[in-house]
Each structure stands twice: as structure tokens, then as C-alpha cells.
């Protein structure tokens, strides 16, 4: 899910398909979602829901009050087919179609690293979260393993290596975003602090960061 105002590299359907395929392992998604301890009665926004796999997993586990938002019409249609009873909206992270203090949880899975600036999207998340609501996210983190994977994916030979072929397409399709994110990751966390979010969990997971930040109660 990419805001049109900051998507300056025109990512393609080819990239979208490759990116989704590299992140399609349901068991891994379930494992990572467990960290967030989402309750069945909570009202959830999956921001940048893509093809709706996270929504589908949570819905099957009894989380029925769940909404998905993405800026890709094609991905929203896929998400609706996967979980017809869930609610989906075509919208930008920088202008969410919801009232203030609507959600208990905003889930953001591998979306923030597509933004050149973080404040506007984080401000919207802050607005739609209830007091003491949780921002739960999974984003890339600069590690030795990630650096090695990325370096290999930039080599022409990686297109001939089966387990790297799809990752190469998705990585090269967002390489400018990824490089920007890894250089400005600290700015993201500084913005969270400025918006009075409180860190509840920040866990490094091989190549990613799993985070839970709570909205201030005032």
C-alpha cells in the first residue's frame, strides 16, 4: 500500500505479484501475528492490507471486527475474494476514511518502508486509534543477514537461483524505498516518540523488527 503522493517510482503489477509471493507463507504470518496478541473483540485496522492474507488469518481466528485498507484496487479486490465478510476500503494511509478514535489496533505489515516521510501517515494512525490503542507493525531492519540477501539479489546471477528469483524482483522493485528506510529507520522511531507513542515491544527477528507502540491516554 503506497500513497500516490510519495510513490515516485511507479511500482508495477509484476512487482506486486512477486512481493506478495515472497511473503505468502501462512505459518510464518501466523507466528509473527501472535506477538501482537490481538483479541477477538477488538476493532482492527489492517493498514496496507495487500491481498488480505493477514485479515483472512485473523478473521478465521475469530477477529470479526476487522477492516482492511490499501491503495491498490487490484489487491483490494483480491482481499475481498479471500474474505468476503470483512470490510475493505480503497484509501491512502495519509487520509484514512474513519472517525477519530475508531480502532483498538492498527496493524501495519511491511508498509512503512514505502514512505519517504512518516509523519503524515503516523499522524493519521494516531488519530484513528483509541486512547491506549496499539500500533502493531513489522518492518525491515538492517542486519547482516538482510545485507547479505540484498547484496546477492542485486547480482544478475540471482535471477537463476530458484529461491531468490521472486525475492530479487520484489527487492529490486522497491530498492530505493528500502535503502531510504534503512537509512532513516531512526527517524521513524523519533516520530513515534514525538507523537507520544509508548514502546511496549520492539523485537528484532532475523531481518525484521516487530513493534508494538501504545497511543498516549491523554
C-alpha positions as CSV (number, residue, x, y, z in Angstrom):
1,X,0.0,0.0,0.0
2,X,1.7,3.2,-1.2
3,X,0.5,6.7,-1.0
4,X,0.3,8.2,-4.5
5,X,1.8,11.4,-3.3
6,X,5.1,9.7,-2.3
7,X,5.2,6.7,-4.7
8,X,7.7,8.3,-7.1
9,X,8.9,5.1,-8.6
10,X,5.7,3.6,-10.1
11,X,5.8,0.1,-8.8
12,X,4.2,-2.4,-11.1
13,X,1.8,-5.3,-11.1
14,X,4.7,-7.6,-11.8
15,X,6.4,-6.2,-8.6
16,X,3.2,-6.6,-6.6
17,X,2.8,-10.2,-7.5
18,X,6.4,-11.1,-6.7
19,X,6.3,-9.2,-3.4
20,X,3.2,-11.0,-2.3
21,X,4.6,-14.4,-3.3
22,X,7.7,-13.8,-1.2
23,X,5.6,-13.0,1.8
24,X,2.9,-15.7,1.4
25,X,4.0,-18.2,4.0
26,X,0.8,-18.5,6.2
27,X,2.7,-20.3,9.0
28,X,5.2,-17.5,9.2
29,X,2.5,-14.9,9.2
30,X,0.6,-16.7,12.0
31,X,3.8,-16.9,14.0
32,X,4.5,-13.2,13.7
33,X,0.9,-12.1,14.3
34,X,1.0,-14.0,17.6
35,X,3.3,-11.3,19.0
36,X,0.5,-8.8,18.8
37,X,-1.9,-10.7,21.0
38,X,-4.9,-9.4,19.1
39,X,-8.2,-10.1,21.0
40,X,-11.4,-11.3,19.3
41,X,-13.5,-8.4,20.5
42,X,-11.0,-5.7,19.4
43,X,-11.6,-3.4,16.4
44,X,-8.7,-3.8,14.0
45,X,-7.5,-1.9,11.0
46,X,-5.0,-3.7,8.7
47,X,-3.4,-0.7,7.0
48,X,-1.8,-1.7,3.7
49,X,-3.6,-5.0,3.8
50,X,-2.5,-6.0,0.3
51,X,-4.2,-9.2,-0.9
52,X,-5.8,-9.6,2.6
53,X,-3.8,-12.6,4.0
54,X,-3.5,-11.1,7.5
55,X,-7.2,-10.2,7.5
56,X,-8.0,-13.7,6.5
57,X,-5.9,-15.3,9.2
58,X,-7.3,-13.1,11.9
59,X,-10.9,-13.5,10.7
60,X,-10.6,-17.3,10.8
61,X,-9.3,-17.0,14.4
62,X,-12.5,-15.1,15.4
63,X,-11.4,-11.5,14.9
64,X,-14.6,-10.4,13.1
65,X,-14.5,-6.6,13.6
66,X,-11.6,-6.1,11.1
67,X,-11.1,-3.6,8.3
68,X,-8.6,-3.6,5.5
69,X,-7.2,-0.6,3.7
70,X,-5.0,-0.5,0.6
71,X,-4.3,1.9,-2.2
72,X,-4.3,-0.8,-4.9
73,X,-7.7,-1.5,-6.4
74,X,-6.5,-4.9,-7.7
75,X,-5.3,-6.0,-4.2
76,X,-8.5,-4.9,-2.5
77,X,-10.4,-7.0,-5.0
78,X,-8.3,-10.0,-4.2
79,X,-8.7,-9.4,-0.5
80,X,-12.5,-9.2,-0.8
81,X,-12.5,-12.6,-2.7
82,X,-10.4,-14.1,0.1
83,X,-12.5,-12.9,3.0
84,X,-15.9,-11.6,1.6
85,X,-17.4,-10.8,5.0
86,X,-14.5,-8.5,6.1
87,X,-14.7,-4.8,5.2
88,X,-12.2,-3.3,2.8
89,X,-11.5,0.3,1.7
90,X,-9.5,1.8,-1.2
91,X,-7.7,4.6,0.6
92,X,-4.3,6.2,1.4
93,X,-2.5,5.9,4.7
94,X,-2.3,9.7,4.7
95,X,-6.1,10.1,4.5
96,X,-8.0,7.4,6.3
97,X,-11.8,7.2,5.9
98,X,-12.5,6.7,9.6
99,X,-13.6,8.8,12.5
100,X,-11.2,9.8,15.4
101,X,-10.5,7.1,17.9
102,X,-12.1,4.2,16.0
103,X,-9.7,1.3,16.4
104,X,-8.2,-0.7,19.2
105,X,-5.3,-1.9,17.0
106,X,-3.8,-0.6,13.7
107,X,-1.7,-3.4,12.1
108,X,0.9,-2.4,9.6
109,X,2.8,-5.2,8.0
110,X,5.7,-4.2,5.8
111,X,4.3,-0.9,4.6
112,X,6.1,2.0,6.4
113,X,9.3,1.3,4.4
114,X,7.4,2.5,1.3
115,X,7.1,6.0,2.7
116,X,9.6,8.8,2.1
117,X,8.2,10.7,5.1
118,X,6.5,9.1,8.1
119,X,4.7,11.9,10.0
120,X,1.5,12.2,8.0
121,X,0.7,8.5,8.0
122,X,1.7,8.2,11.6
123,X,-0.5,11.2,12.4
124,X,-3.5,9.5,10.8
125,X,-2.8,6.3,12.7
126,X,-2.6,8.3,15.9
127,X,-5.9,10.0,15.0
128,X,-7.9,6.8,14.3
129,X,-6.5,4.8,17.3
130,X,-8.4,4.9,20.6
131,X,-6.6,6.2,23.6
132,X,-4.1,3.4,24.7
133,X,-4.8,1.7,21.4
134,X,-1.9,-0.2,19.8
135,X,0.1,0.3,16.7
136,X,1.5,-3.1,15.7
137,X,4.0,-3.3,12.9
138,X,6.5,-5.5,11.1
139,X,9.2,-3.7,9.1
140,X,12.7,-4.4,7.7
141,X,15.7,-4.0,9.9
142,X,19.3,-3.6,8.8
143,X,21.1,-6.8,9.8
144,X,23.9,-8.9,8.5
145,X,21.5,-11.5,7.1
146,X,19.4,-8.8,5.3
147,X,22.6,-7.1,3.9
148,X,23.8,-10.4,2.5
149,X,20.4,-11.3,0.9
150,X,20.1,-7.8,-0.6
151,X,23.6,-7.9,-2.0
152,X,23.1,-11.3,-3.6
153,X,19.7,-10.2,-5.0
154,X,21.4,-7.3,-6.8
155,X,23.7,-9.7,-8.7
156,X,22.5,-10.8,-12.1
157,X,23.1,-14.4,-11.2
158,X,20.3,-14.3,-8.6
159,X,17.7,-14.4,-11.4
160,X,18.8,-18.0,-12.0
161,X,18.6,-19.1,-8.4
162,X,15.1,-20.5,-7.8
163,X,14.6,-19.5,-4.1
164,X,15.9,-16.0,-4.9
165,X,14.2,-15.3,-8.2
166,X,11.0,-13.8,-6.8
167,X,12.7,-12.0,-3.9
168,X,15.0,-10.4,-6.5
169,X,12.0,-9.0,-8.4
170,X,10.4,-7.7,-5.2
171,X,13.6,-6.3,-3.8
172,X,14.7,-4.5,-7.0
173,X,11.2,-3.1,-7.4
174,X,11.5,-1.3,-4.1
175,X,15.2,-0.9,-3.8
176,X,15.1,2.9,-3.5
177,X,12.4,2.7,-0.8
178,X,14.3,0.0,1.1
179,X,17.6,1.9,1.0
180,X,15.8,5.1,2.2
181,X,14.1,3.2,5.0
182,X,17.3,1.5,6.3
183,X,19.0,4.9,6.4
184,X,16.1,6.7,8.1
185,X,14.8,4.0,10.4
186,X,15.7,6.1,13.4
187,X,13.6,9.0,12.1
188,X,10.6,6.7,12.1
189,X,11.1,5.9,15.8
190,X,11.8,9.5,16.7
191,X,8.5,10.5,15.0
192,X,6.7,7.9,17.2
193,X,8.2,9.5,20.3
194,X,7.2,13.0,19.1
195,X,3.6,11.8,18.7
196,X,3.7,10.4,22.3
197,X,3.6,6.7,21.4
198,X,4.9,4.5,24.2
199,X,7.1,1.5,23.2
200,X,5.6,-1.8,24.5
201,X,7.6,-4.2,22.4
202,X,10.5,-3.9,19.9
203,X,11.8,-7.3,18.8
204,X,14.4,-8.0,16.1
205,X,13.5,-11.0,14.1
206,X,16.4,-12.0,11.7
207,X,15.7,-9.4,9.1
208,X,12.8,-7.5,10.6
209,X,11.6,-5.5,13.5
210,X,8.3,-6.4,15.3
211,X,7.0,-3.5,17.2
212,X,4.1,-2.6,19.5
213,X,3.6,1.1,20.4
214,X,0.7,2.4,22.5
215,X,-1.1,5.6,21.9
216,X,-1.0,8.0,24.8
217,X,-4.0,8.0,27.2
218,X,-4.4,11.8,27.1
